[in-house]
Amino acid sequence: MSRTPGGLATRVVSGLKDRVLAGELAPGTRLPSEAELIETYGVSRTVVREAVGQLRAEGLVETHQGRGSFVLAVPEPSTFSLESSAIRTQHDVLAMLDFRLGVECEAAALAARAVTPETAEAVRTALAQLETAAPEDAVEADFAFHRAIAAATGNRFYVDLLASLGPMMIMLPRTRLGDAHSHSEAEHVARVQREHAQVADAVVAGDTETARAAMRVHLGNTRRRLAR
């Protein structure tokens, strides 16, 4: 067991957390005094203060001068979600694309790094379906491709994030681009399909940097078209 101050503080933190989560130290309860903690854990006053500071930084306790430290309620678990219905303005759509750039570029890189024969085939299939989709099915096919890239990471959080947006993450920018960038405009469709193909090729090849860059080019082009 670590005997460094940091290691000892971690042991105190773990012990107090266990008591909080077990309900032994309920919300509003005063933490044991420094003297009690020193005796219980066999550590110094400095270690106790460091441990309480860590608990305070994590939002598990609050300290009142002259009164001591008190347990706060443990935050309830919540499911993160993004509501497409709340994305209404041009600014919102650009912000969504910025968010997607941050998430999906790294997803593409991770998908390439973790590629398997099964995920490579899923990405190829999604690309083929996108390339042959009728205009009325293009949004769903486009979303399915991005979801396939997210799934290829092997990290469910990427899939959950995209699922929370749904096909509207594709539709919302489209509705603001005009006829020159519609799914029935041949030149635009060919350009977008090339962008998707470059992402797919890099992922299937296991080329992490190219996959990241290809996704950035694709989403960046969409953002630039929209910003104009």
C-alpha positions as CSV (number, residue, x, y, z in Angstrom):
1,M,0.0,0.0,0.0
2,S,1.2,3.5,-0.9
3,R,2.6,5.4,2.1
4,T,2.9,8.7,0.2
5,P,0.6,11.6,1.4
6,G,-1.3,11.4,-1.9
7,G,-1.8,7.6,-1.6
8,L,-2.9,7.9,2.0
9,A,-5.3,10.7,1.1
10,T,-6.8,8.5,-1.6
11,R,-7.4,5.7,1.0
12,V,-9.2,8.2,3.3
13,V,-11.3,9.5,0.3
14,S,-12.2,5.9,-0.7
15,G,-13.2,5.1,2.9
16,L,-15.4,8.1,3.3
17,K,-17.0,7.7,-0.1
18,D,-17.9,4.1,0.8
19,R,-19.6,5.4,3.9
20,V,-21.5,8.1,2.0
21,L,-22.7,5.7,-0.7
22,A,-23.7,3.1,1.9
23,G,-25.9,5.8,3.6
24,E,-23.8,5.7,6.8
25,L,-23.0,9.3,6.3
26,A,-26.3,10.8,5.0
27,P,-26.7,14.1,3.2
28,G,-26.4,16.9,5.7
29,T,-24.4,14.8,8.1
30,R,-21.2,16.3,9.5
31,L,-18.1,14.5,8.6
32,P,-16.1,13.0,11.5
33,S,-13.7,15.5,13.0
34,E,-10.1,15.7,12.0
35,A,-9.1,14.0,15.2
36,E,-11.5,11.1,14.6
37,L,-10.3,10.7,11.0
38,I,-6.7,10.7,12.1
39,E,-7.4,8.0,14.6
40,T,-9.6,5.9,12.2
41,Y,-7.2,5.9,9.3
42,G,-3.9,6.3,11.1
43,V,-2.8,9.3,9.1
44,S,-1.7,12.9,9.7
45,R,-3.7,16.0,9.8
46,T,-2.2,17.1,6.5
47,V,-3.5,13.9,4.9
48,V,-7.0,14.3,6.3
49,R,-7.2,17.9,5.0
50,E,-6.1,16.8,1.6
51,A,-8.7,14.0,1.6
52,V,-11.5,16.4,2.6
53,G,-10.3,18.8,-0.1
54,Q,-10.6,16.1,-2.7
55,L,-14.1,15.3,-1.5
56,R,-15.0,19.0,-1.7
57,A,-13.6,19.2,-5.2
58,E,-15.8,16.3,-6.3
59,G,-18.9,18.0,-4.9
60,L,-19.5,15.4,-2.2
61,V,-18.9,17.6,0.8
62,E,-19.0,21.3,1.6
63,T,-17.0,23.0,4.4
64,H,-18.3,25.8,6.6
65,Q,-15.7,27.8,8.5
66,G,-15.9,27.0,12.2
67,R,-18.5,24.3,11.8
68,G,-16.8,21.6,9.8
69,S,-17.5,19.7,6.6
70,F,-20.9,18.3,5.7
71,V,-22.0,15.6,3.3
72,L,-23.9,16.7,0.2
73,A,-26.4,14.7,-1.7
74,V,-24.9,12.3,-4.2
75,P,-25.9,13.5,-7.7
76,E,-28.6,11.4,-9.3
77,P,-27.4,9.6,-12.5
78,S,-28.8,11.1,-15.7
79,T,-28.7,10.1,-19.3
80,F,-27.1,12.7,-21.6
81,S,-29.2,13.5,-24.6
82,L,-29.3,16.1,-27.4
83,E,-32.8,17.3,-28.5
84,S,-32.9,18.0,-32.2
85,S,-36.2,19.9,-31.6
86,A,-34.1,22.5,-29.7
87,I,-31.9,23.2,-32.7
88,R,-33.8,25.9,-34.5
89,T,-31.7,28.8,-35.7
90,Q,-28.8,29.1,-38.1
91,H,-26.5,29.6,-35.1
92,D,-27.8,26.4,-33.5
93,V,-27.1,24.4,-36.6
94,L,-23.6,25.8,-37.0
95,A,-23.0,25.0,-33.3
96,M,-24.3,21.5,-33.9
97,L,-21.8,21.0,-36.7
98,D,-19.0,22.3,-34.5
99,F,-20.0,19.7,-32.0
100,R,-20.1,17.0,-34.6
101,L,-16.6,18.0,-35.8
102,G,-15.3,17.5,-32.3
103,V,-17.0,14.1,-31.8
104,E,-17.1,12.5,-35.3
105,C,-13.5,13.3,-36.4
106,E,-12.2,11.4,-33.4
107,A,-14.8,8.7,-33.9
108,A,-13.5,8.1,-37.4
109,A,-9.9,7.9,-36.1
110,L,-11.0,5.4,-33.4
111,A,-13.0,3.4,-35.9
112,A,-9.9,3.1,-38.1
113,R,-7.7,2.1,-35.1
114,A,-10.2,-0.6,-34.0
115,V,-11.3,-1.8,-37.4
116,T,-12.2,-5.5,-37.8
117,P,-13.4,-7.4,-40.8
118,E,-17.0,-7.1,-39.4
119,T,-16.9,-3.3,-38.9
120,A,-15.1,-2.8,-42.2
121,E,-17.9,-4.7,-43.9
122,A,-20.6,-2.7,-42.0
123,V,-19.0,0.6,-43.2
124,R,-18.7,-0.6,-46.8
125,T,-22.4,-1.7,-46.7
126,A,-23.5,1.7,-45.3
127,L,-21.5,3.5,-48.0
128,A,-23.0,1.4,-50.8
129,Q,-26.5,2.0,-49.5
130,L,-25.8,5.7,-49.3
131,E,-24.5,5.8,-52.9
132,T,-27.6,4.0,-54.2
133,A,-30.2,5.7,-52.1
134,A,-33.1,7.4,-53.7
135,P,-33.4,11.2,-52.9
136,E,-36.2,10.6,-50.5
137,D,-34.1,8.0,-48.6
138,A,-30.8,10.0,-48.7
139,V,-31.1,11.5,-45.2
140,E,-31.6,8.2,-43.5
141,A,-28.8,6.6,-45.5
142,D,-26.5,9.5,-44.7
143,F,-27.2,9.1,-41.0
144,A,-26.8,5.3,-41.2
145,F,-23.3,5.8,-42.6
146,H,-22.3,8.1,-39.8
147,R,-23.8,5.7,-37.3
148,A,-21.8,2.9,-38.8
149,I,-18.6,4.8,-38.3
150,A,-19.6,5.5,-34.7
151,A,-20.4,1.8,-34.1
152,A,-17.0,0.8,-35.6
153,T,-15.3,2.5,-32.7
154,G,-16.5,-0.2,-30.4
155,N,-17.4,2.6,-28.0
156,R,-21.2,2.8,-27.2
157,F,-21.0,6.4,-26.2
158,Y,-20.3,7.6,-29.7
159,V,-23.4,5.6,-30.9
160,D,-25.5,7.0,-28.1
161,L,-24.5,10.6,-28.9
162,L,-25.4,10.2,-32.6
163,A,-28.6,8.4,-31.7
164,S,-29.7,11.3,-29.5
165,L,-29.5,13.6,-32.6
166,G,-30.9,11.1,-35.1
167,P,-31.3,11.8,-38.8
168,M,-32.2,15.4,-38.0
169,M,-28.5,16.0,-37.7
170,I,-28.3,15.5,-41.4
171,M,-31.7,17.1,-42.3
172,L,-31.3,20.4,-40.4
173,P,-28.2,21.6,-42.3
174,R,-29.8,20.5,-45.6
175,T,-33.0,22.6,-45.1
176,R,-30.8,25.7,-45.0
177,L,-28.5,25.0,-48.0
178,G,-31.0,25.6,-50.8
179,D,-31.5,23.7,-54.1
180,A,-27.9,23.8,-55.2
181,H,-27.1,21.4,-52.3
182,S,-30.1,19.2,-52.4
183,H,-30.1,15.4,-52.7
184,S,-31.4,15.7,-56.2
185,E,-28.6,17.9,-57.5
186,A,-26.2,15.6,-59.2
187,E,-22.9,17.5,-58.8
188,H,-23.5,18.1,-55.1
189,V,-24.5,14.5,-54.5
190,A,-21.3,13.2,-56.3
191,R,-19.2,15.6,-54.2
192,V,-20.7,14.5,-50.9
193,Q,-20.5,10.8,-51.9
194,R,-16.7,11.3,-52.6
195,E,-16.3,12.8,-49.1
196,H,-18.1,9.8,-47.5
197,A,-16.1,7.4,-49.6
198,Q,-12.8,8.9,-48.4
199,V,-13.9,8.5,-44.8
200,A,-14.9,4.9,-45.4
201,D,-11.7,4.0,-47.3
202,A,-9.5,5.4,-44.5
203,V,-11.5,3.6,-41.8
204,V,-11.4,0.3,-43.7
205,A,-7.6,0.7,-44.3
206,G,-7.0,1.3,-40.6
207,D,-5.5,4.7,-41.3
208,T,-6.4,6.7,-38.2
209,E,-5.0,10.1,-39.3
210,T,-6.5,10.0,-42.7
211,A,-9.8,8.9,-41.3
212,R,-9.8,11.8,-38.9
213,A,-8.8,14.3,-41.6
214,A,-11.4,12.9,-44.1
215,M,-14.2,13.3,-41.6
216,R,-13.0,16.9,-40.9
217,V,-13.0,17.7,-44.6
218,H,-16.5,16.3,-45.0
219,L,-18.1,18.1,-42.0
220,G,-16.0,21.2,-42.5
221,N,-17.2,21.5,-46.1
222,T,-20.8,21.2,-44.8
223,R,-20.2,23.9,-42.3
224,R,-18.6,26.2,-44.8
225,R,-21.4,25.7,-47.3
226,L,-23.9,26.5,-44.5
227,A,-22.0,29.5,-43.2
228,R,-22.0,31.1,-46.7
